[in-house]
Amino acid sequence: MKRFVPVSTAVFMLGLILVATWLWAPLGENQSLQDALADAQKYDAEVIRDSWGVPHIFGARDADVAFGLGYTQSEDDLGTVQTVLAASRGQLARYRGLDAAISDYLVTVLGVWDLIDDKYESDLAEPARLMAEAYAAGVNLYAAEHPEKAFQGLFPMTGKDVIAGFVFKSPFFYGADKVMTSLITGTDDRALAIAPVDAKTAFHLLPLTPIEIGSNAIAIGPSRSTDGVTRLLVNSHQPYIGPVAWYEAHLVSEEGLDVYGGTFPGGPLIFHGFNRNLGWANTVNNPDLIDVYQLTLNPDNDNEYLMDGEYLAFEQHIAAIDVAVWGPFAYPAREIAYRSIHGPVFKTERGTFALRYAGMNEVRQLEQYRRLNKAANFEEWSAAMAMVALPSINYVYADKDGNIAFVYNGQFPVRAQGWDWTIDLPGDRSDLIWDEYHPYSAIPKLINPSSGLVFSANNSPFRATNGSDNLVRENFDPTFGLQDDDTNRSLRLMELTDDMQPISRDRLLQIKFDKTYSTRSTAAEIIREILAKDWSADSTLSAAADVLREWNLATDTGNRQAALGVLTTMGHVTASITGIEAKSPSEAFKDAAYLLMESYGQLDPEWGELNRIVRGDVNLAIGGGPDILRAVYSAGDPVDGKLQAVAGDTLIILAEWPADGSVKASTIHQFGSATLDENSQHYADQVALFVDEKFRPVLLDRADIEADASATYWPGKR
């Protein structure tokens, strides 16, 4: 025994050393400040922060402005910018741990970096490459100046990293990530399409839910406004923080940029907003842009699949995923990623599937945004849209000439006719593998309707205006998979504008901040179902039914029935967003009633007591709710009887062009320009205005910006 103890200890220590050696993966050094400063000398950007902290960035060249934007975004939100960078490289698990491993795996499965290396120089126009590289240099400078905030071993960022962010994230806006993760995790049932003659007998996929929280966009032409002013309401619904939270900026260059609006972390230009001549607002759409193919494997070699009567070998790539363990130690996970001639392949217990999706070979997104930002009129804007480099997203447009338009944008595959493309396709037929998209001329669009109004609220493109001018399904290729659903927001927009009366600025804002569920909405249907039941056996539930019976379907802060109504219906209203199956209406009603009694001792507290927006020390009641035009989404079930808002209305912009061709605009942000800096005066300085539904004027002229300046500086210079 005396000899055994030291021997066993030695064996244990040796094993520990071997494991530590295997896990040893220290992160490298970041770019030095000296090198970052040297790169920064290529650019000359002037940043003027106004009194709200919003950056107005000036430069001789577009690249100078992109450099300044990279720097200011990093000042306000380096944490998110570098998270997007790590995710786009497939290195997020090294910093965020096991939960991020699937994201890193998808980067390899999607072939993001093979595509970037292949097409960055050949397909992406030089002006866009210069802007991507300049933006990266701005991020690098700030990261080098503040090494304590930067992920170790991640920098420098490159222009290719910027474009990889577009390539990786674009498919997620129409739900491709949900399809991929469902294939990986086996969370849905799949059905295979059969020959077109029998297509109607095939079972359909379970519903796949889009990732959007929602969005509203409204354009009113001079013929519909009370004062002849053309107006555009930009009202995307996003998470309050994170990789798709809006960052507000104004970009001005001597090469033609003068654009104001919102961008996401990692974005070198404005994604939606306005310039002196025109503007556009985005909402997420949900056409069928994803195709899944069921593959037949070779019974003698599962690394081969059947295609046109022959077996082909899969392409194989190693997904190298380093998962953070502690400090310099990381678990070196290695997984094979497969590709067929269709696209990414997923081997599962239920079969082997290949995926083909819009945008899978596209790297030109930034170039299309560059052209949109600089467009001077509807013709130039339409020419930019005709690139069809952005795989999805609706566009609502307005300009100083009084033009308005709705575009149900997408890269719509040219698919074989007669097949049911909403379910899985047989993977052994090359004639079902599409390789081109329909031109912009074929995409659904509605230009200058007689109603003088277009809108979008994530609803069907066949209801984008009132009157007789709406698009008709029969005029579009059936393989587009165009959606035919409505949201409460679209129902309310139709109800509030169907009188065809002229709409003033004040009336437009009343519509935007409407807080009521339509009587045709999901929420109203749930309430009717509950009230049709007999609850007399339970005194609490009987009283709760009486409360619901009095509810006018509104969600203003003082409403005393909204708390019970929203808690009862919220799961069903948000099911298409979250993908979480809702409780039965009766169970949801019971849970809501008992929760209110437990937390408040009453069934009818004011809605504002529950519905809160919290930012640092600011904690305020807010009106609105899920799928309301005044959109407010909470993190989930109430905590201590409270719902904390985490998404919905964020950056709202109202741009206006009077008949003289000038432009003015108003805006509001849910928090403030300092996304992550809790010590900044701009961390929560707009919350009270946001809750009160008040706007602040947008400053566009340099003299006004300078007069309102809180800081002026030149990154990397002085």
Helices and strands as residue ranges (DSSP letters): H 4-23, H 33-40, E 45-49, E 55-59, H 62-89, H 93-96, G 98-100, H 101-109, H 112-123, H 126-145, H 159-169, G 170-174, H 176-185, G 196-201, E 214-220, E 230-239, E 247-253, E 258-263, E 272-275, E 278-283, E 290-295, E 297-298, E 301-307, E 310-313, E 315-326, E 329-339, E 344-348, E 351-357, H 365-374, H 378-385, E 394-399, E 404-408, E 425-426, G 430-432, G 440-442, E 445-447, E 453-456, G 473-475, G 478-480, H 488-497, H 505-512, H 522-531, H 539-549, H 562-578, H 585-600, H 607-610, E 611-615, E 618-621, E 632-634, E 643-657, E 664-668, H 687-691, E 696-697, H 702-707, E 711-713
